[in-house]
Structures are given as C-alpha cells and as structure tokens.
Amino acid sequence: MYTKKIENIIEGLTFDDVLVIPSRSSIEPKESDIKSKFSRHISLNTPVSSAPMDTVTEAEMAVAMSRYGGIGIIHRNISRNEQASLVRKVKREESIIIRNVHTVDPSTPIEVVRNIMETKKINGLPVVSGEKIVGIVTKRDLEFATRAMNTVSDVMVKDVIYASDNITLEEAREILYKNRIEKLPLVDDKKKVVGLITSKDITTRHKFPEATRDEEGQLMVGASVGPFDIDRAIMLEKEGADVIVIDTAHAHNSNVIESIKKMRKVISADIVAGNIATGEAAEDIISLDIDGLRVGIGPGSICTTRVVAGIGVPQISAIANVASVAAKSNIPVIADGGIRFSGDIVKAMAAGADTVMLGSLLAGTEESPGNEIIINGRKYKSYRGMGSIGAMQKGSDRYGKFSGSKFVAEGVEGAVPYRGKVEEVLFQLMGGLKSGMGYSGSRNIQELKNGTRFIRVTANGLRENHPHDIRIMTEPPNYQTFYP
C-alpha cells in the first residue's frame, strides 16, 4: 500500500523546470494580442491582476491596475466598511456620467457648500430650486466670494449650460470645449438634474484607452471575501465590486464548497474561487457555477505552506491540471503565485492560464500600501504573506487558526525592492509576454495556450538561463534578483 505511493509518485514541474520551445513565427512581438479573460464576464487588455494582500492592493493599486488594462482585487484584512469604502473609492475615480449628483439650493450658506466640497472632494455643485436647475457653483466661485456674499445665490453662475441626458460623449466634449467649462449637468425634459459630465473624466478616459471599465465607464475592481462571509460579499457587490474573489488557502473543502453554493444564490457579480491545484478540485468547484478559478497552493515568495504543511503542487503542473478541466467549460484560469520574471507569465499561459495574479512584483511599486524601507542605501517596500504572523494578528483568517491567541504561520514578512510605478512594471512584464509570443509564433493568448510546446530544463540548463560568468554592473528593470 505505502510502497505503491512511492512507485506511483507524480512528477511536478514549476517555472524554472521548463522553457517554451521557439517555433517558426510570422508575427512581430508588437503585433501580438494579449487581451484575455479574468472571469467569465470580465476581459482584460493587460492579463494581470493584483493579489488581495494587505501590502499589495488597496484603492490606489486597484485604480492603477484598471487604468492600465488589468484589475486590482481589494484585500479583506480590514473591516467590511473599510473594504467597501475602498471599492467605492475606485468606482468613483472615473465615470462617463456621474449619476448620484450632489446638489444645493440658492439659499445654502457658502460655508456649508465649502464643507460639502471638502468632505465629498468635489469641485462643483449644480444649484436647484425645487428640482429644476437654476445655476452652478464651483470652488473657483467660492474663492472670489466677498464677506458680503453669504449664500449660493450670491456667487453661483446663473446662466448655466446644461444638456439632455441622451447626449453622446463626443457631443459633451464639444460643449465643454466650446464654452470653456469643466462641468456639464445633464437634465431631463423637466430640467431636473439626472447626471453630470466633467472634462476631467473625459480627459482621463482618452488618456487611458486600454482601461478596464464597466458599462457606465467606471473602472472595474474586484474584492476578496472569506468563503463564509456572505454578508461581506453582498455589501461589496452593492458598493459596485465587479467580481467577488473567494479567498481561501484551500477551496477544495466540503464546508467551503457548501458556502460557495449559498453565495452563488445571492451574488450576481462574477465569482472567482480559489485557491486550488488539481483537476478534481476544478471539477467540483466549476459545478457550483463560478466564473473563474484561482490556481496556486504554496508557490508565492512569501508562502511557507509547502514546508509547514508539506502540501502543494508545483505551479506549472497545478496550472495544467486545472486548465485541462476548466477549458471544457470555458472557465478562465488565474495563475496565482511563483511568478518572478516576465518569462514566467509566458510559461503560465502556455500551461493553460488565461491571466496571472501578482503579489511580490507589484508590492514594490509606488501604488502599493506597504511601508517604504531603506536598507544599505537602497529603497524597499514591506511585503508579507497573508499567512504571516503579522497579517494573522491583524485579522487574516485565510489559513485558519488553531486557537484564539496562537497562530501556525504559513507565510513570512519581508521587503522587496522598490520598482517605481505600476505603469513601468506592467510595461516590462507585457513586453516580455509579447516577446515570448513573437518567439513562439502566437498571435493571441489562445494560440499561446494551445499551440506551444515545453522542454524540460536541467540544473545546468537553469544556470545557463540566467546571466552567468559576469558581475552585473547595471541592473535592467526587468531583471532584479538582489534581495536583502
């Protein structure tokens, strides 16, 4: 019985164990199409998501990820209200048409208007009498208010320019430019304010043409929840979360599966479930009508699950195991963990992944919430696993607890090199992905998944893969290996 376990042992492969074999190619890297699926109803122009970790993804990271074509998943190591507030902040960052428009009436005191603008972080308010628009007041109007001016009626612009609710974006842009105004209220046939278009939102939209946006023009954002926290999932969906990511170390658990069934009945947004690492897990969870699978047990740089629990599947094998099952149902696969270089993204997708989820490569960016640290004159940012003692003490239950005050950690805390802005990191990573697609002759992600072959790499081959027999004097942005 026990000897058969050894006789029938399965070989597991990870990123350093393989390379994608180059093929005859008729495309240049810049011609490759990297658009892919994150979940059943969410497509990404940049097939990357930021991990739901408290040193990786909060509102600033989620905004940056969506603007550059990916998506950010807000971590859950905070209260429900705090997480909902971060989701709300991302959704309000951009919009074609602002629907929940704050208004004031002509008799509103100027100090009250100042307070509203400061609290809500807005620069202008339509002025209404009853429900009919009669003017607009902006921060600039308040700056020139004298002591004799006490109410909105004293400072507002009375000849307000507005438009009908069915105006197109180009028509709105023309009106804003022609009249040199920054805000365009939208009204119905009774002149009731029903929306607002700002020049800032139009400019931002043109600045980020590849952004991941919903039907209303708002940036898309995901939020993670514990497998049993259905109330949190409901709250986050109401606040606008476009995808709910069920965040647990082991999703192939009977209790988790039963809870996902319940969550699916009350959540209409896409649900991504994970983490898993086997085809059997994929079959069981796909049957719950989920919209995406998150793959990875133990591959992350800050994860110690494999040495603490003795459990896991090397990541390339795990991706292939899950993708082989998921492909039959057209369920997107997200490769989560173990990616250190852009070439690993190429390998993950060749193994069957549709998108990747990054932690350490994004933790060092300006937009991450981690603390900045100087070590030996070089800048780093703090980074920790959600199974680390610090994360668990703050409330993380991703890996479970064995008692009220004692923890069995499955992660570590450390620091990663500062990498600049998210934009720069994604540019390098996607450049590497496109380069790999050029070498393999893959016009799109589907061809990379289905039309490529792997070759095994020996220990000597791995040494040959990296720069060798040289002291690196100038470190390129896409090859950083020095850690404290």
C-alpha positions as CSV (number, residue, x, y, z in Angstrom):
1,M,0.0,0.0,0.0
2,Y,2.6,2.6,1.1
3,T,5.2,1.5,-1.4
4,K,2.7,2.0,-4.2
5,K,2.5,5.6,-3.2
6,I,6.2,5.9,-4.0
7,E,6.0,3.7,-7.1
8,N,3.2,5.8,-8.5
9,I,4.6,9.1,-7.5
10,I,3.7,12.0,-9.8
11,E,6.3,14.4,-11.1
12,G,5.6,18.1,-10.6
13,L,7.0,20.9,-12.6
14,T,7.3,24.6,-11.9
15,F,8.5,27.7,-13.8
16,D,12.3,27.0,-13.6
17,D,11.8,23.4,-14.8
18,V,10.6,24.3,-18.3
19,L,11.0,26.6,-21.2
20,V,8.6,27.2,-24.1
21,I,10.2,25.9,-27.4
22,P,10.5,28.6,-30.1
23,S,8.7,28.0,-33.3
24,R,8.5,29.4,-36.8
25,S,6.8,32.8,-36.5
26,S,5.2,35.2,-38.9
27,I,4.5,37.9,-36.4
28,E,6.5,40.6,-34.6
29,P,6.0,40.9,-30.8
30,K,4.3,44.3,-31.2
31,E,1.6,42.6,-33.3
32,S,0.6,40.1,-30.6
33,D,-2.8,40.4,-29.0
34,I,-2.6,39.9,-25.2
35,K,-6.3,40.5,-24.4
36,S,-7.6,37.7,-22.2
37,K,-10.3,36.7,-19.7
38,F,-10.1,37.2,-15.9
39,S,-13.5,35.7,-15.3
40,R,-16.4,34.7,-17.4
41,H,-17.7,38.3,-18.0
42,I,-14.5,40.3,-17.4
43,S,-11.9,40.8,-20.2
44,L,-8.6,42.4,-19.6
45,N,-6.4,44.2,-22.2
46,T,-3.5,43.5,-19.8
47,P,-3.9,40.0,-18.4
48,V,-2.7,40.8,-14.9
49,S,-4.4,41.2,-11.6
50,S,-3.0,42.4,-8.3
51,A,-3.3,40.0,-5.4
52,P,-5.7,40.6,-2.5
53,M,-2.9,41.2,0.1
54,D,-2.7,44.0,2.6
55,T,0.8,45.1,1.3
56,V,-0.3,44.9,-2.3
57,T,-3.9,46.0,-3.2
58,E,-5.9,48.9,-1.8
59,A,-7.6,51.7,-3.8
60,E,-4.6,53.3,-5.3
61,M,-3.3,50.0,-6.7
62,A,-6.7,49.0,-7.9
63,V,-7.1,52.3,-9.8
64,A,-3.7,51.9,-11.4
65,M,-4.3,48.3,-12.4
66,S,-7.6,49.1,-14.1
67,R,-6.3,52.2,-15.9
68,Y,-3.5,50.1,-17.5
69,G,-5.8,47.3,-18.6
70,G,-5.6,44.9,-15.6
71,I,-7.7,44.6,-12.5
72,G,-7.0,45.0,-8.8
73,I,-8.5,42.8,-6.0
74,I,-9.0,44.7,-2.8
75,H,-7.8,42.7,0.2
76,R,-10.1,41.7,3.1
77,N,-7.7,42.1,6.1
78,I,-9.8,45.1,7.2
79,S,-13.4,45.7,8.3
80,R,-16.3,45.3,5.9
81,N,-17.0,49.0,6.0
82,E,-13.3,49.9,5.3
83,Q,-13.2,47.4,2.3
84,A,-16.5,48.7,1.0
85,S,-15.1,52.3,1.2
86,L,-12.1,51.3,-0.9
87,V,-14.3,49.7,-3.5
88,R,-16.4,52.8,-3.6
89,K,-13.4,55.0,-4.0
90,V,-12.2,53.1,-7.1
91,K,-15.6,53.1,-8.7
92,R,-15.9,56.9,-8.2
93,E,-12.5,57.6,-9.5
94,E,-13.8,57.8,-13.1
95,S,-17.2,57.8,-14.8
96,I,-18.6,58.8,-18.1
97,I,-21.7,60.2,-16.3
98,I,-21.9,60.8,-12.6
99,R,-25.4,59.7,-11.6
100,N,-25.6,60.4,-7.9
101,V,-25.1,64.1,-8.3
102,H,-24.8,66.3,-5.2
103,T,-26.9,69.5,-5.5
104,V,-27.6,72.6,-3.4
105,D,-30.3,75.2,-3.4
106,P,-29.7,79.0,-3.8
107,S,-30.2,79.7,-0.1
108,T,-27.5,77.3,1.1
109,P,-24.8,79.2,3.1
110,I,-21.4,79.4,1.4
111,E,-19.7,77.8,4.4
112,V,-21.9,74.8,4.1
113,V,-21.0,74.5,0.4
114,R,-17.3,74.7,1.2
115,N,-17.7,71.9,3.7
116,I,-19.6,69.7,1.2
117,M,-16.9,70.2,-1.4
118,E,-14.1,69.5,1.0
119,T,-15.8,66.4,2.5
120,K,-17.0,64.9,-0.8
121,K,-13.8,66.0,-2.6
122,I,-15.8,67.7,-5.4
123,N,-15.2,71.0,-7.2
124,G,-18.6,72.0,-8.3
125,L,-22.3,71.6,-7.5
126,P,-25.4,72.2,-9.6
127,V,-27.8,74.6,-7.9
128,V,-31.5,73.6,-8.0
129,S,-34.7,75.3,-7.0
130,G,-37.2,72.6,-6.2
131,E,-35.9,70.0,-8.7
132,K,-35.2,72.5,-11.5
133,I,-31.6,73.5,-12.3
134,V,-31.1,77.3,-11.9
135,G,-27.3,77.6,-11.7
136,I,-24.0,76.0,-10.8
137,V,-21.4,76.9,-8.1
138,T,-17.7,75.9,-8.3
139,K,-14.7,76.1,-6.0
140,R,-13.4,79.0,-8.1
141,D,-16.7,80.9,-7.5
142,L,-16.2,80.5,-3.7
143,E,-12.6,81.7,-3.9
144,F,-13.8,85.1,-5.1
145,A,-16.6,85.4,-2.7
146,T,-16.5,88.6,-0.5
147,R,-17.8,88.9,3.1
148,A,-21.0,90.4,1.8
149,M,-21.8,87.2,-0.1
150,N,-23.5,84.8,2.3
151,T,-25.4,82.3,0.2
152,V,-25.0,80.3,-3.0
153,S,-27.3,82.7,-4.9
154,D,-24.7,85.4,-4.3
155,V,-21.9,83.6,-6.1
156,M,-23.4,81.0,-8.4
157,V,-23.3,81.1,-12.2
158,K,-26.9,81.7,-13.2
159,D,-26.6,81.3,-17.0
160,V,-25.7,77.6,-16.5
161,I,-25.0,75.5,-19.6
162,Y,-26.6,72.0,-19.5
163,A,-27.5,69.2,-21.9
164,S,-30.1,66.5,-22.2
165,D,-29.5,63.1,-20.7
166,N,-29.1,61.3,-24.0
167,I,-26.1,63.3,-25.1
168,T,-23.1,61.4,-26.6
169,L,-19.6,61.6,-25.1
170,E,-18.3,63.4,-28.2
171,E,-21.1,66.0,-28.1
172,A,-20.4,66.6,-24.4
173,R,-16.8,67.1,-25.1
174,E,-17.5,69.6,-27.8
175,I,-19.8,71.6,-25.5
176,L,-17.3,71.6,-22.7
177,Y,-14.5,72.8,-25.1
178,K,-16.6,75.4,-26.9
179,N,-17.8,77.0,-23.7
180,R,-14.6,76.6,-21.7
181,I,-16.4,74.9,-18.8
182,E,-15.4,72.0,-16.7
183,K,-18.8,70.6,-15.7
184,L,-21.9,69.8,-17.8
185,P,-25.1,69.0,-15.9
186,L,-27.5,66.6,-17.6
187,V,-31.2,67.2,-17.2
188,D,-34.5,65.5,-18.2
189,D,-37.4,67.2,-20.0
190,K,-38.4,69.0,-16.8
191,K,-34.9,70.3,-16.2
192,K,-34.3,68.0,-13.3
193,V,-30.6,67.2,-12.8
194,V,-30.1,63.5,-13.6
195,G,-26.3,63.4,-14.2
196,L,-23.1,65.3,-14.6
197,I,-20.2,65.0,-17.1
198,T,-16.8,66.5,-16.2
199,S,-14.0,67.5,-18.5
200,K,-11.6,65.7,-16.1
201,D,-13.4,62.3,-16.7
202,I,-13.4,62.8,-20.5
203,T,-9.7,63.7,-20.5
204,T,-8.8,60.7,-18.2
205,R,-10.8,58.4,-20.5
206,H,-8.8,59.4,-23.5
207,K,-5.5,59.2,-21.5
208,F,-6.2,55.6,-20.6
209,P,-7.8,54.0,-23.7
210,E,-6.9,50.4,-22.6
211,A,-8.5,50.8,-19.1
212,T,-10.8,48.1,-17.7
213,R,-14.1,49.8,-17.4
214,D,-17.7,48.8,-16.9
215,E,-20.8,49.8,-18.9
216,E,-21.1,53.1,-17.0
217,G,-17.5,54.0,-17.8
218,Q,-16.3,53.4,-14.3
219,L,-13.1,51.5,-13.5
220,M,-13.6,47.8,-12.7
221,V,-12.5,46.5,-9.4
222,G,-12.6,43.2,-7.5
223,A,-12.9,42.4,-3.8
224,S,-11.9,39.4,-1.8
225,V,-14.0,37.7,0.8
226,G,-13.7,34.8,3.1
227,P,-15.5,31.7,1.9
228,F,-18.1,32.0,4.7
229,D,-18.5,35.8,4.8
230,I,-21.6,36.0,2.6
231,D,-22.8,39.3,4.2
232,R,-19.5,40.9,3.2
233,A,-19.9,39.7,-0.4
234,I,-23.4,41.2,-0.5
235,M,-22.2,44.5,0.8
236,L,-19.2,44.7,-1.6
237,E,-21.4,43.9,-4.6
238,K,-23.8,46.7,-3.6
239,E,-20.9,49.1,-3.5
240,G,-20.0,48.2,-7.0
241,A,-17.5,45.4,-6.9
242,D,-17.4,43.8,-10.4
243,V,-16.0,40.5,-9.2
244,I,-16.0,38.7,-5.9
245,V,-12.9,36.7,-5.2
246,I,-13.4,33.9,-2.7
247,D,-10.1,34.0,-0.8
248,T,-9.0,30.8,1.0
249,A,-5.9,28.7,1.1
250,H,-7.8,25.5,0.3
251,A,-11.0,25.9,-1.7
252,H,-11.4,22.2,-2.3
253,N,-13.0,21.8,1.2
254,S,-16.5,20.5,1.7
255,N,-17.5,23.4,4.0
256,V,-16.1,25.9,1.6
257,I,-18.0,24.3,-1.3
258,E,-21.3,24.4,0.6
259,S,-20.8,28.1,1.4
260,I,-20.0,28.9,-2.3
261,K,-23.3,27.3,-3.2
262,K,-25.1,29.7,-0.9
263,M,-23.0,32.7,-2.0
264,R,-23.8,32.0,-5.7
265,K,-27.6,32.2,-4.9
266,V,-27.3,35.8,-3.6
267,I,-24.4,37.2,-5.7
268,S,-25.0,38.2,-9.3
269,A,-21.5,39.6,-9.9
270,D,-18.8,37.2,-11.2
271,I,-17.3,34.9,-8.6
272,V,-13.8,33.7,-8.8
273,A,-13.0,30.8,-6.4
274,G,-9.6,29.5,-5.1
275,N,-7.1,28.5,-4.3
276,I,-6.9,25.1,-5.9
277,A,-4.2,23.0,-7.6
278,T,-5.8,19.8,-9.0
279,G,-8.2,18.8,-11.8
280,E,-10.5,17.2,-9.2
281,A,-10.8,20.5,-7.4
282,A,-11.6,22.3,-10.6
283,E,-14.4,19.8,-11.5
284,D,-16.1,20.2,-8.1
285,I,-15.9,24.0,-8.0
286,I,-16.9,24.5,-11.6
287,S,-20.1,22.6,-10.8
288,L,-21.0,25.5,-8.4
289,D,-21.5,27.9,-11.4
290,I,-18.5,30.0,-10.6
291,D,-16.9,32.3,-13.2
292,G,-13.1,31.8,-12.7
293,L,-10.6,29.7,-10.9
294,R,-7.5,30.9,-9.0
295,V,-4.7,28.4,-9.0
296,G,-1.7,28.1,-6.6
297,I,-1.1,26.4,-3.3
298,G,2.3,27.4,-1.9
299,P,4.2,28.9,-4.9
300,G,4.3,32.5,-3.6
301,S,7.6,34.0,-2.5
302,I,6.2,34.7,1.0
303,C,4.3,31.5,1.4
304,T,5.6,28.6,3.6
305,T,2.6,26.2,3.2
306,R,4.7,23.6,1.4
307,V,7.3,23.4,4.1
308,V,5.0,23.9,7.1
309,A,2.1,21.7,5.9
310,G,4.0,19.5,3.4
311,I,1.3,20.2,0.9
312,G,1.2,21.7,-2.6
313,V,1.6,21.1,-6.3
314,P,4.5,22.8,-8.3
315,Q,2.8,25.7,-10.2
316,I,3.2,24.7,-13.8
317,S,1.7,21.3,-13.1
318,A,-1.0,22.9,-11.0
319,I,-2.0,25.3,-13.8
320,A,-2.0,22.5,-16.4
321,N,-4.1,20.3,-14.0
322,V,-6.8,22.9,-13.5
323,A,-6.7,24.3,-17.1
324,S,-7.3,20.9,-18.6
325,V,-10.6,20.7,-16.8
326,A,-11.6,24.4,-16.9
327,A,-11.1,24.5,-20.7
328,K,-14.0,22.1,-21.2
329,S,-16.4,24.6,-19.5
330,N,-14.7,27.8,-20.8
331,I,-13.9,28.9,-17.3
332,P,-10.9,31.3,-17.1
333,V,-7.9,30.2,-15.1
334,I,-5.8,32.7,-13.0
335,A,-2.2,31.6,-12.2
336,D,-1.6,33.0,-8.7
337,G,1.9,32.9,-7.2
338,G,5.5,32.0,-8.1
339,I,6.0,34.5,-10.9
340,R,9.3,36.3,-10.7
341,F,10.0,37.3,-14.3
342,S,8.0,38.1,-17.4
343,G,9.1,34.8,-18.9
344,D,7.1,33.0,-16.1
345,I,4.0,34.7,-17.4
346,V,4.6,33.2,-20.8
347,K,5.1,29.8,-19.3
348,A,2.0,30.1,-17.1
349,M,-0.1,30.9,-20.1
350,A,1.5,28.2,-22.2
351,A,0.5,25.8,-19.4
352,G,-3.2,26.9,-19.7
353,A,-3.6,30.1,-17.7
354,D,-5.7,33.0,-19.0
355,T,-4.4,35.6,-16.7
356,V,-1.9,35.9,-13.8
357,M,-2.2,37.3,-10.3
358,L,0.9,39.1,-8.9
359,G,2.0,39.9,-5.4
360,S,5.7,40.4,-5.0
361,L,6.3,42.0,-8.4
362,L,3.7,44.7,-7.5
363,A,4.4,45.0,-3.8
364,G,7.4,47.1,-4.6
365,T,5.6,49.7,-6.6
366,E,4.7,53.2,-5.6
367,E,0.9,52.4,-5.6
368,S,1.2,49.5,-3.1
369,P,0.2,50.3,0.6
370,G,3.4,48.8,2.0
371,N,5.8,50.9,4.0
372,E,9.0,52.2,2.4
373,I,12.3,51.0,4.0
374,I,15.9,51.9,3.3
375,I,18.3,49.0,3.5
376,N,22.0,49.6,2.8
377,G,21.1,52.8,0.9
378,R,18.6,51.1,-1.3
379,K,14.8,51.6,-1.2
380,Y,12.5,48.7,-0.4
381,K,8.8,48.2,0.4
382,S,7.4,45.9,3.0
383,Y,5.7,42.8,1.8
384,R,4.1,39.9,3.8
385,G,2.1,36.8,3.2
386,M,-1.5,36.7,4.4
387,G,-0.5,33.6,6.4
388,S,2.3,35.5,8.2
389,I,2.1,36.2,11.9
390,G,1.6,40.0,11.4
391,A,-1.2,39.5,8.9
392,M,-2.9,36.9,11.1
393,Q,-2.6,39.1,14.2
394,K,-4.4,41.9,12.3
395,G,-7.2,39.5,11.4
396,S,-6.3,37.5,8.4
397,D,-8.1,34.1,8.5
398,R,-7.1,32.9,5.1
399,Y,-5.1,30.0,6.6
400,G,-7.3,29.4,9.7
401,K,-6.5,29.5,13.4
402,F,-5.9,26.6,15.8
403,S,-6.6,28.7,18.9
404,G,-7.7,32.1,19.9
405,S,-4.2,33.6,20.6
406,K,-1.7,31.2,19.0
407,F,-1.0,31.0,15.3
408,V,0.6,28.5,13.0
409,A,2.0,30.7,10.3
410,E,2.1,29.7,6.7
411,G,3.9,32.9,5.5
412,V,6.7,35.3,6.2
413,E,7.2,39.0,6.4
414,G,10.0,40.8,4.5
415,A,10.8,43.5,1.9
416,V,11.0,43.7,-1.9
417,P,13.0,46.2,-4.0
418,Y,11.2,49.4,-4.9
419,R,10.2,49.1,-8.6
420,G,8.7,52.5,-9.4
421,K,5.2,53.0,-10.7
422,V,2.8,50.2,-11.7
423,E,2.8,51.5,-15.3
424,E,6.5,50.9,-15.6
425,V,6.3,47.3,-14.1
426,L,3.4,46.3,-16.4
427,F,5.1,47.7,-19.4
428,Q,8.2,45.5,-18.8
429,L,6.1,42.4,-18.0
430,M,3.8,42.8,-21.0
431,G,6.8,43.5,-23.2
432,G,8.3,40.2,-22.1
433,L,4.9,38.4,-22.7
434,K,4.7,39.9,-26.2
435,S,8.3,38.9,-26.9
436,G,7.6,35.3,-25.9
437,M,4.6,35.3,-28.2
438,G,6.8,36.5,-31.0
439,Y,9.3,33.7,-30.4
440,S,6.5,31.1,-30.3
441,G,4.5,32.5,-33.2
442,S,1.5,33.1,-31.1
443,R,-0.8,35.8,-32.4
444,N,-3.0,35.8,-29.3
445,I,-3.3,34.2,-25.8
446,Q,-5.3,31.3,-27.1
447,E,-2.6,30.4,-29.6
448,L,0.0,30.7,-26.8
449,K,-2.1,28.3,-24.7
450,N,-2.9,25.7,-27.4
451,G,-0.1,25.9,-30.0
452,T,3.1,25.8,-27.9
453,R,5.4,23.1,-26.5
454,F,7.6,22.8,-23.4
455,I,11.1,21.4,-23.0
456,R,12.5,20.2,-19.6
457,V,15.4,22.2,-18.1
458,T,18.2,20.5,-16.2
459,A,20.1,22.2,-13.4
460,N,22.8,23.2,-15.8
461,G,20.2,24.5,-18.2
462,L,18.7,26.6,-15.4
463,R,22.2,28.1,-14.7
464,E,22.5,28.8,-18.4
465,N,19.1,30.6,-18.5
466,H,20.3,33.4,-16.3
467,P,23.3,35.8,-16.8
468,H,26.4,33.8,-15.8
469,D,30.2,34.3,-15.6
470,I,29.7,38.0,-15.2
471,R,29.3,40.6,-12.5
472,I,26.2,42.6,-13.3
473,M,27.1,46.3,-13.0
474,T,23.8,47.8,-14.4
475,E,20.6,46.1,-13.4
476,P,17.8,46.2,-16.0
477,P,14.3,47.0,-14.8
478,N,13.0,43.6,-15.8
479,Y,15.7,41.5,-14.1
480,Q,16.1,42.3,-10.4
481,T,17.5,39.5,-8.3
482,F,19.0,41.3,-5.3
483,Y,17.1,40.9,-2.0
484,P,18.2,41.9,1.5
